[in-house]
C-alpha cells in the first residue's frame, strides 16, 4: 500500500514539474503580457510620438503615421473609427524583453466645411415653400444632413428682390456662408431656348498617343454602346493599347441592373484582338448592401472573360446627392463595399472620379483611382493609376468621339 501511495505522489510531482516547465518555456509571452498593464503610449520611453494625435474624419491613417519605436519593432495597424471623439487603439511592439502591449488615444475631429453649391441669383414664385433652400447641393464629410437657412430680411409672400446669405452649418460647427440675391416674383414664365448642336472639336488619337506614350505609359480608350459597332482590328493598327469597357449599370436610383447592349460584342472583340481589358459599372448605389449586390452582378457576368485591368466603380450621380441623405464618408463606404467584393473574388478594383469630386467629394481610399480631368496636363496631386485625358478623341475604328486614357505602369502592375 505504501508503495502505491509513493508511486502516486511521484507521478503527481512529475506532472506538476512538467506543467511548470511547459508554461515557462512555451508561454513566456503570455506571462509577459499578464505582468504588463495597459498604459498611455506617451509614458513609454521606447515610444516616440511624431505628430498631434488628431485625425480628420474620413481620413485613412495608420499607427506609423503618429508613433515610432525607439527600441524594437512595432506591428503597424490601420486606425479604425466610426464617429467623432476619442478612440483608443491597442497595439503591440517587440524588443529584447519580448512583446509589449500598449494603448494610445486619438481624437477624431471634423474641421472640414460643408461642401455647397448655391446660385448667386435665385428666382422663386411667391408662396414658395421655405424648404426650397434644401434643394441646393450640400454635402458633408461627417453629417448626413447639414442644417441650412437664409439670413437677412426677406419674404416669400411678397414680390421683391432681397439680398440674403445662405448659411450651412454641420454638427461640428463648421460653417459656409454664401451671398445670394433672392428674387420673388408673381409667377415664373418658362422660357424656351432652341437647342443648338455645337460642333465637336476632335482630338486626334494619334497626336495624343505621340504626346503621352513613354516607356512608363500605355495609351488606350474606354467604350460603351455609345460608340456603336467598333472595328477592333483598326484600333489595333491605330496603336490603341488597352480598352476599358462598360459592362453595364443601374437604371437610376433603386433601378434594375442592366448589361450594356454592346458589352458582349465589345469584350469578345477586344480580347480576340489581344487588347488589355478592364470593365466599369455605372452605379446609383447609396447603401453598402446595394453596392455589394451590384459587384456580384458584375462578377457573375464576367465568367469566361479574362481581365488584365480592373473592375471600376463608376458613380457620378452628384446631382441626386441630396436625395440619398448620406455623408461623404458613408458614400465612400458604399464605394468600398463594391470594390472589396471585387477583390474578394480575385479581381483588381478601382474607382472613377473627376478631379473636382475626388478633391471635394470622395474620401480617402485604399483602392486605385481612375482620374478624369480634361486638360493637357493635370495638376491633380492625389494618387491615380490612369488618367482620362479627354472625351473627344477621334480614332480609326470608331465613328464619333471616344474617351482617351493614359495608364501609368509604375502605378499599375499587370
Secondary structure as UniProt FT lines:
FT   HELIX           2..26
FT   HELIX           28..35
FT   HELIX           41..43
FT   TURN            45..46
FT   STRAND          47..49
FT   STRAND          54..56
FT   TURN            57..58
FT   HELIX           63..65
FT   STRAND          67..69
FT   STRAND          73..74
FT   STRAND          85..95
FT   TURN            96..97
FT   STRAND          98..109
FT   STRAND          115..117
FT   STRAND          121..125
FT   TURN            126..127
FT   HELIX           130..135
FT   STRAND          137..139
FT   STRAND          147..151
FT   TURN            156..157
FT   STRAND          160..169
FT   TURN            171..172
FT   STRAND          175..185
FT   STRAND          203..204
FT   HELIX           205..212
FT   TURN            215..216
FT   STRAND          217..223
FT   HELIX           225..227
FT   HELIX           232..237
FT   TURN            238..239
FT   STRAND          242..250
FT   TURN            253..254
FT   STRAND          257..259
FT   TURN            261..262
FT   HELIX           263..272
FT   TURN            273..274
FT   STRAND          276..283
FT   HELIX           288..300
FT   TURN            301..304
FT   STRAND          311..315
FT   HELIX           318..320
FT   HELIX           321..324
FT   HELIX           328..344
FT   TURN            345..346
FT   STRAND          349..354
FT   HELIX           355..360
FT   STRAND          368..372
FT   STRAND          386..394
FT   TURN            396..397
FT   STRAND          402..408
FT   TURN            409..411
//
